[in-house]
Every structure is written in structure tokens, then in C-alpha cells.
Amino acid sequence: MARPPAEVRFPGDKNRRKKVKVRGIKQASKQIQQRLEKDLDALLEDPKIFLPDINAELGRPRRDMMAASLKEIEYVSKKRHDRKWLARRMVKRRGCMVSRALAGSLLAALDGDHSTVAVFNNPIYGTSSFIRRGNGKQAHQAAIQNYKNHKLRMLVWDEHAKSGHWFFSWKDGFEYTGMSPKPPGNWIEAALEFSSIKFSGDKVRWSKGLDEDTVKNNTFSDAGWLKITFQNGVVAGLSQSSLAKTEEGFVPSIALTMLPPKISEIVDAEWMWRPIGWPEDRALPAEGLEKLNEILLAWMSMALEDSSLGRECRKSILNSIDDGYVSGNNWFDNDSKKDFLDFLSGSEDEKEAISAVLENIETGIHVRQDGFTFELEEKVVRFEENACHPLLVSLWKDHGLTILDQMFELNGEEAEEIYNKQLQRKQGFGAFLRELKNNLSTAKKLDSLPWSDVSLPKPLSFADKLIRKAGDDGVASTVSLARKGKDLDAAMGWAWLVVHDRTESDAWRFDSASRDKGSDWVPALRMLWDSATRILNGNSADAKNDYVHAMEKLAEISGAGKLTPP
């Protein structure tokens, strides 16, 4: 048969052969080669060097997964110098997965070429180099060849762990405890010593922020703390502050030295806290304790960060309370509304507004920290915030009109206008309520001036207008108005400027007749303003009499005629 034509390639041919890069393969450094050579030689010398100490009764291999694995590992060990047999065993699909990975690792030891290595990269157990041979699980081969790594070596037994077998590993030991989680005392000591939180003490241990007596006596604190108790009686107390500062989670720092990584099976966890003000002899709500246990379990399952634990634990209790008043971490009974309001941070006006809301709701209420508000069936008030302003921001939409009615007797269109304006701009409630109170107070005081509901003749009506504007907005606001008067009002405007020493730059705006008339009215207008000032400041009966007398005199000298008594 004729030989086929040689393959022809042209420059720029897209289909020309390219170098293939294999992921996870690299040239090993001299240091890595030396380490692997040393560890593989030790493995070849003793193929069972990676095994844990067996601290459990084993069953028959047919019924006991661990016993079956140990039997096959023993068989592979005896064949460790048989290259052909190892080559067949490392690709065999049936049988123990661990012995398959062991066979591949032993063949790698016999080959002696450690220049090219695979990289096992696990986000939890880290990165390690190993020599890959056969189709054994990479994690198993990496774990066997890195048997000195007290965390990684456990991965050999991941399938066993899934079936309920337990392993505990630390720098000085590795132990298998069968189908029951029985952590060795040395493991517990090592786990606490090398955890992400530093402890003091021996049998009873405590983190920074706690002391021995607090942990030993189960003393509650305002912030709360976590108590964990191991099977052998060792107790550790973790403060809120220590949990908040961990770079590595406390649970992972311990759980990753055991397989399966379930510390909930070997420790009891308790959150030592009750709301401030809660009676010592009163049990916490059962619903809250149930939720608390769920949160602790989530934390031990690495589903909740250390920094969030305290907040979530406290919330589980606080949100289960169905009576009294709750604010922040504090509780007040049903008879302590005043103490509850006093505890809130804000002005007296803001507290009065909140009190008005509470007096007019028929259900319980819960205001979350994010501003969401809920009605509750239980007759309880729960404020996650203790500052009045954000509370009122949350309450205003549903209860703003109630506040205006209860505090200021405002309703109808006037109330709607004020309500909508505040709803849109959300002015600081302290300033808003103070300003509203001042404005309404001034309006009431102005209404107390005689002839408030009677139309006065000219130019007395202009004098009344100037007095009311000055009482509402200040004298400075009346200068422009005084300049705009016509005829008799112009004369009254001039008299007003004279009373307040504001004529220096305005004389040219008034004709001589207005100035002459106005000058004659100054004494009576000054008396009128003085008495008005006294009414607005104190609302005394004498001041009102003086006001009436001054207005009647002004009416007489201005030609307005006799006035009807107010």
C-alpha cells in the first residue's frame, strides 16, 4: 500500500498543532521534590503510615466499611513492590477507593520521578502537591502522600465519613472512633489551643472579655456570651467581643480537624444572655429558646458568621417576647411605659409623639432597624432602634395624622397639608415638632389679642396687621410692609417705623403729610405695641386692658371713630 502524502502545513494555518496545557500539572521545585521523595519513601516502607489509630470495635469486613478498607489496605501493602499488580489495582473500578489511591501512590514511590506533580487545591483544606497515578480520587492520593498534614490527611476517609464514621486529627495524633463521635481529650486540648480564639484557663476556659468566675457560675452579661461544653466536661466561654474579631471562623478552626466537620455532635452550646430588665426568676419565652437553638445549630454548621451570632441570638429572644416594651436589648413591663419612653434617645417632643402613637394603637407593633413596621397580635411594643427620629420616620406614614391630632389638635385640611409636607421632606423630627409647636403657640398667642375676630377700620386694621406680623415673624419682617401703606395706612406705617427706630433710610418714601400725621400717632402706637408684647409674652389681663385702652386712644387721634369693645 502506498504511503499517504506527508502532512503539509502553511504559515498561519489555524489548524497547525499547538502545545497542550494540562490544568493542575506543574514542574515541581527542588524543595517539593525532596519532600515528596521523603514522604513516598516512608509510605513505601510502611504503607499503613497514613492510617489513624483505631479506637473502636470493628465488625466483619462485609458489614463494616472501615474493616473492609483495612483488609484491602493490608493486601495492597503486601504487594507494594509489585509494579504490574499496583498498575492494575490503581485503575480497578471495583473495591475500596482508598486502596486504589494507595496503589497509585505506591507506584509513584517506585517510579522515583518526582519532577512533575499535580496540584490539589481545596478552598477549605488548602493546596498541596502530589504525584497522580491511576484513576484513584485526587483528594485521596493527595491526602495519602501528604499524611503529615493533619487536616488534609482526613480526606482519605471522606466516603467513610459520609457513611457515619468519625475521625479526629491533630498535629500529634490521628484517631478513628467508629460510628460514634468520641473526641479524644488530646484532640480537644489541641482544638482549643489552635482555634481562632485564644483562651485562658484549663478545665474551664475563657476568652478575652470574660473571666473564670463568669464562665464557672454561668453569669449572664448585658452583651451575652457563648458557652460550649465538650463531652469530657471541658467548658469554654467565648465573649461577644472575641467572636466579633475573628479573621477565621471559630467553628471552622475546630471542625476542620474532624470528619465529618460537625461540632454540634460533640459539644453543647448555650447563649448566656437575657434582656436588660428581664426578671431573673422569669423563664425566657419557649418560642425564643427554640429559635435560639436553631441559630446555634446554624452557627455550628458554619452557616452563620461569628460576628453575627450575638445579634441573631439576642434577636431570637427579643422577637419572641409578647408583652411589655422592648427597645434595643432592653425590656420594660406593661406598667413601665414612662421608663420605656425615658430610655429612648430624643427630645421630649419626639417622645410625646411616640407616646401618642402607642396610646392610639389597638394591636402590638414591631419597628425593625431597617424601618419596616409590622402590626402584632400580641400586645407588645418592639423597637429595634432606641433613637426617636428613625422610629418616627418609620411611624409617620401610618400614624402621622394621629400625632398631629393628639399633640396639636390639628385635623382636616390643615393637618393633611402638614402631614404630607413632612412625609416628603422627612425633616428631623425634633426640629419639625419644635417648630410646629412654636408656630402654633405663636398663633394661639396672636389669637389672644383683642379684636382678633373683628374687622377694624382704617388705619387701625393696618396697625393690627403690623403687630401680628411682628409677633409671628419679628419686627424686621414688617419694615417692607410698613413702606407699602397708602393714605392713612402710610401714616400708620411711618408711625410704626418711628416706634422701632427704622426711619433713617426710609423718610424719602413718605410724603410730609403722612410723616406729620404718623408722628402724632407714635405715642398711642407705642403704647399699643408695648401692651401687645406683654400679651404675647404672658397673656396677662392687665396687658389686655392696656391694649384695649391704647387701641381706643389710637382710634380717637387717628379719626377712626369709636370702637366696639372686643
ABEGO torsion letter per residue (X at the ends): XBBBBBBBBBBGBAABBBBBBBBGBBBBBAAAAAAAAAAAAAAAABAAAABBBBBBBBBBAAABAAAAAAAAAAAAAAAAABAAAAAAAAABABEBAAAAAAAAAAAAAAAGBAABBBBBBBAAAEBBBBBBBEABBAAAAAAAAAAABAAAAAAAAAAAAAAGBBBBBBAABBBBAEABBBBBAAAAAAAAAABABBBBEBABBBBBGBBAAAAAAGBBBAAEBBBBBBAAGBBBBBBAAAAAABABBAAAAAAAABOBBBAAAABBBBBBBBBBGBBAABBBBAAAAAAAAAAAAAAAAGABBAAAAAAAAAAAAAAABABEBBBEABBBBAAAAAAAAAABBEBAAAAAAAAAAAAABABBBBBBAAGBBBBBABBBBBBABABAAAAAAAAAAAAAAAAAAAAAGBBEAAAAAAAAAAAAAGBBAAAAAAAAAAAAAAAAAAAABBGAABBBBOAAAAAAAAAAAAAAAEAAAAAAAAAABBEAAAAAAAAAAAAAGAAAAAAAABBAAAAAAAAAAAAAAAAAAAAAAAAAAAGBAAAAAAAAAAAAAAAAAAGAEBBBBX
